[in-house]
Amino acid sequence: MRARVTLSRMSDAVAVQMKGFGFLLCCVDGSCRIAAIWLEDLVRWLQPIVRGWVDYYGRFCPSALYRELRMIDELVVRWAQRKYQLRKRHAAWDWLKRLRSRQPALLPHWQLAAAVGR
């Protein structure tokens, strides 16, 4: 039996919604196989979810929202590590920072925070 890492409620919602999309992105143990999808597909799928979180949870519980949005960035970094075979995590965070500087409106939560990354 595989051990399940406990995530927050919003993170579990991401896992369930992504499972319905045809792949599981929210895997913490590193066993997910999502490198075959393109960035456009990933962003197209994430945009409505993140926009809904920002609209709803941004009003009522912003501190919890920022933790979840950070986790979305971490999921994108893990996807980039697998997709582009980046061995070092800091290289993937650098890729995400470059992507954000090129396309700041790609994901809705990038317009909220001052900086992406550590």
N, C-alpha and C positions, 0 to 999 in steps of 0.2 A: 504494500500500500504506500502511495506517495504522500509524503508529509505536505500539508498545506500551510503556507505562510499566511498569517492573519493580516488582512488589509482593512482599511477603513471602508465605510459604507459606500462612499462615492467611488472608490477604487474597485470595489466588488461590482458596482454597476458598470464600470468600464469593461471589466472582464466578461460580464454577461452579455453586454451589448456587442462586444467585439466577437464573442463566440457566435452570436447570431449572424454576424457579417460574413462568417466563413473562416475565420482564423482567430486565434487567441493571442492577443498582444500582451495582456497583463499577466505574464508569467514571471515569477520572481526567481524560480530555481534555474533559469537559463535553458529550459528545454523547449521553448517555443520555436516554431519554424516560420518566421514571417519575413525572411530576407527576400523572398520572391516577389513581394509586392512593391510598387513604385511609390515614391514620395507623394505624388499627386493623389494616389488612391488613399494613402494614409491620412493626408491632410483633408481630403474631401470627407472622409469618414469622421475625423476628429473635430472638425469645425463646428457642426451643430451641437455636439455634446459639450464642448468647452464653452461655446457661446451660452448655452443654457445654464451651465454651472455658474458662469460669471454673472449672468443676469439675476439668477435666483439667490445663490449663496453669497454673492458679493454684497447683498443688502443685509443679510441676516447673520452671517458668520464669516467675515472676511479672513480671520486668522486661519480657520480650517481650509478655506478656499485656497490660500496661498500654498499650503502644504500639498494640496492635491494638484495644483497647477505645476508645482515643482516636480511632482511625480510624473506628470505628463511629459515634461521636458526630459526626465530620466528615461522614460519609455522610448521617446524619440531617439535619444542618445544610444540606447541599447539596440534599437532597430538599425541605426546608422553603423554601429560596430559590426553587426552581422552583414548588413547589405554591402558595405564598402570594405569589409575585412580589416577594420581598424583594431589593432591589437591593444593599444593603450586607450584607456577611458578618456584621458585628457585630450587626446587627438579627436575623439568624437565630440567632446564639449567644444573644442575649437571649431569643428565643423558646424555645430549648432550655432555658435556665436556668429560665424561668417554668414550662415544662412539667414539669421535674424537681421544682420546688418544689410543684406541684399534685399530681403523681403520682409519688412517689419510688420506687415499686415497679414502675413500668411496664416498665423494662428491668432485667435482673438485675445488670448491672455498676454501675448507679447506686447500689446499696446498698453498694458496696465503697469508692468514692472519696469524698473529702470535698467536692470541687467539680467541676462540669462547666465546661468552657470553657478559655480560655487560661490 
